[in-house]
Amino acid sequence: MKSRKFTCAACGGTVSSHTGPGRKMLYLRGAPSFDVPNEFDIPECDTCHEQYLSPEIEAALLPILQEEFVQWQSQHLGTIVSHLTSRHALSKAQLAGICGITPSHLSHLLNPASSSDSKASITLLRLFECFMACPGEVERHIGGKDFDIFSLFPCDVSSWSLPGDNLPPGQMRVPRNNLWNDRHELPSIQLAANDRTRSG
């Protein structure tokens, strides 16, 4: 059904029915945009190409994009899981445990039967991607080691000093009270005597 024409609120041009190939739509931030079916009608300005999605159009488009997302997710995760299990000599069940999910959940994500039970959060996708980029973090989980904040910084812990200390140029200072503040956030860490370093 063709949508009626109306005036674009953005540029004053004419908004009319648009179908055809080459159109993409973002489904989830952090994932790629997916193809809109050729026959799907979305009102679009002929001048500035602003799209007008009514609640009815969004409701009809959502399951289409979700199905495309699930298929992309299956391929994307499949590549990562294959690399991680090979690189670290892990089973899929062990990898699922490291990521905090059950083996059956991972199986659903890799072999989707339907989009309703096979959608991962973007946070879980990013976790897999981070493990792909950080082999040492996977090894830490395999070894059952606690997280060590000092391992994030390429320096000798003995060189860390308290505010107010007379630090040589280039050494680091951390807050005197605690490494974590009341909101459990990492404090900012600054190089001591930066101005003196530059001037010297």
C-alpha positions in Angstrom: 0.0 0.0 0.0 1.5 3.3 -1.1 1.8 6.0 1.6 0.2 9.4 0.9 2.5 12.4 0.0 3.1 15.1 2.5 5.6 17.9 3.2 9.0 17.2 4.7 9.4 18.9 8.1 13.2 19.0 7.6 13.5 20.7 4.3 10.0 21.4 2.9 10.3 18.9 0.1 7.8 16.2 -0.8 7.7 13.0 1.1 6.5 10.1 -1.0 6.5 6.3 -1.0 9.8 4.6 -1.6 10.6 1.0 -2.3 13.5 -0.7 -4.2 17.0 -2.1 -3.5 20.0 -0.5 -1.8 18.3 0.7 1.4 19.7 -0.2 4.8 18.5 0.3 8.3 20.3 0.2 11.7 18.8 -2.5 14.0 21.1 -2.3 17.0 23.9 0.1 17.8 27.2 -1.6 17.4 26.0 -4.0 14.7 26.1 -3.3 10.9 23.0 -1.9 9.1 20.9 -4.5 7.4 19.0 -4.5 4.1 15.4 -3.4 3.9 13.4 -5.7 1.6 12.9 -4.2 -1.9 9.2 -4.2 -1.6 9.0 -2.6 1.8 7.5 0.9 1.6 9.1 3.6 3.7 8.1 7.3 3.2 11.1 9.3 2.3 11.7 12.9 1.3 12.6 13.2 -2.4 14.9 16.1 -1.6 16.8 15.5 1.6 16.0 11.8 1.9 14.7 12.1 5.5 12.8 8.9 6.3 9.5 8.9 8.2 8.9 5.8 10.2 5.5 5.5 11.9 5.0 3.1 14.8 3.2 0.8 12.3 6.1 0.8 9.9 8.6 0.2 12.7 6.5 -2.7 14.1 6.5 -4.3 10.6 10.2 -3.7 10.0 11.5 -4.8 13.4 11.1 -8.6 12.9 12.7 -8.5 9.5 15.7 -6.7 10.8 15.9 -8.9 13.8 16.0 -12.0 11.6 18.9 -10.5 9.6 20.7 -9.6 12.8 20.4 -13.2 14.1 21.9 -14.6 10.9 24.7 -12.1 11.0 25.3 -12.7 14.7 25.5 -16.5 14.0 28.2 -16.0 11.4 30.1 -13.3 13.4 30.2 -15.3 16.6 30.9 -18.5 14.7 34.1 -17.0 13.3 35.2 -15.7 16.8 34.3 -18.9 18.6 36.2 -21.1 16.1 39.3 -18.9 16.5 39.1 -18.8 20.3 38.6 -22.5 20.8 41.5 -23.2 18.4 43.9 -20.6 19.8 43.3 -21.5 23.5 42.5 -25.3 23.0 39.1 -24.8 24.6 35.8 -26.6 24.1 32.7 -24.5 23.3 31.4 -25.4 26.7 34.5 -24.1 28.4 34.4 -20.9 26.4 30.7 -20.4 27.3 31.6 -20.7 31.0 34.3 -18.1 30.6 31.8 -15.7 29.0 29.2 -16.4 31.8 26.6 -18.2 29.7 25.5 -21.8 29.4 26.7 -24.1 26.6 23.1 -24.4 25.4 22.8 -20.6 25.1 26.0 -20.4 23.0 24.6 -23.3 20.9 21.4 -21.3 20.2 23.4 -18.2 19.2 25.6 -20.2 16.8 22.7 -22.3 15.4 19.6 -20.1 15.5 16.3 -22.0 15.1 14.3 -18.8 15.4 15.0 -15.2 16.0 13.0 -15.1 19.2 15.4 -17.3 21.3 18.7 -16.7 19.5 19.4 -13.0 20.0 22.4 -12.0 22.0 22.9 -8.6 23.7 25.4 -6.3 22.1 27.3 -6.5 25.4 27.8 -10.2 25.0 29.0 -9.7 21.4 31.5 -7.1 22.6 32.8 -9.5 25.2 33.5 -12.2 22.6 35.2 -9.5 20.5 37.3 -8.4 23.4 38.4 -11.9 24.1 39.3 -12.2 20.4 41.6 -9.1 20.7 43.0 -9.9 24.2 44.5 -13.4 24.4 45.9 -12.7 27.8 42.5 -12.1 29.3 41.2 -15.4 28.1 44.3 -17.1 29.6 43.6 -15.3 32.9 40.1 -16.8 33.0 41.4 -20.2 32.1 44.0 -20.0 35.0 41.3 -18.8 37.4 43.4 -15.8 38.3 42.0 -12.7 39.9 41.8 -9.4 38.0 44.9 -7.3 38.7 44.4 -3.6 37.9 48.2 -3.0 38.0 48.7 -5.4 35.1 46.9 -2.8 32.9 49.8 -0.3 33.2 53.2 -1.0 31.7 55.2 0.2 34.7 56.8 -1.1 37.9 54.2 -1.0 40.8 57.0 0.1 43.1 57.2 3.4 41.2 53.6 4.4 42.1 53.5 7.1 44.8 51.0 9.1 46.7 49.9 12.7 46.0 52.2 15.2 47.6 55.2 13.1 47.4 58.3 14.5 45.7 58.2 12.5 42.5 60.9 12.3 39.9 59.6 13.3 36.4 57.7 10.6 34.7 56.6 8.5 37.7 52.9 8.0 38.4 50.7 9.0 41.3 47.4 7.4 42.5 44.9 8.8 45.0 45.9 8.4 48.6 42.5 7.0 49.8 41.8 4.0 47.6 42.2 2.8 44.1 38.4 2.6 43.8 36.1 5.5 44.6 32.7 5.2 46.3 31.0 4.5 42.9 33.5 1.7 42.2 35.0 3.6 39.3 38.7 3.8 38.5 40.2 7.2 39.4 42.1 9.2 36.9 45.8 8.5 37.0 48.1 11.3 36.0 51.8 11.6 35.3 53.5 13.5 38.1 55.4 16.7 37.4 54.3 16.9 33.8 55.0 20.6 33.6 58.5 20.1 35.1 59.1 17.3 32.6 58.2 19.5 29.7 60.1 22.4 31.0 63.2 20.4 31.8 
